[in-house]
Amino acid sequence: MRSLLVAAAAVALVATAAGAAPDFAALKVQPYEPPKAAPEFSLPDLDGKTVRLADFRGKALLLFFWATW
């Protein structure tokens, strides 16, 4: 798997150096897309107080979403 990734990267570099954009679909690789901001939402905490995502702006936050269906 690693050698395939290295080969795909080498082909992309050669194609880019030649002036053509790499054909990621033909190489079966997904181009990197920068992360997008999370949508605004709010949820009740264990005490029933509403907590908004914006309350944690600038802080590291780990969310666990789970269900029991």
Secondary structure, DSSP 8 states (H G I E B T S, - for coil): -HHHHHHHHHHHHHHHHTT----HHHHT-------------EEE-TTS-EEEGGGGTTS----------
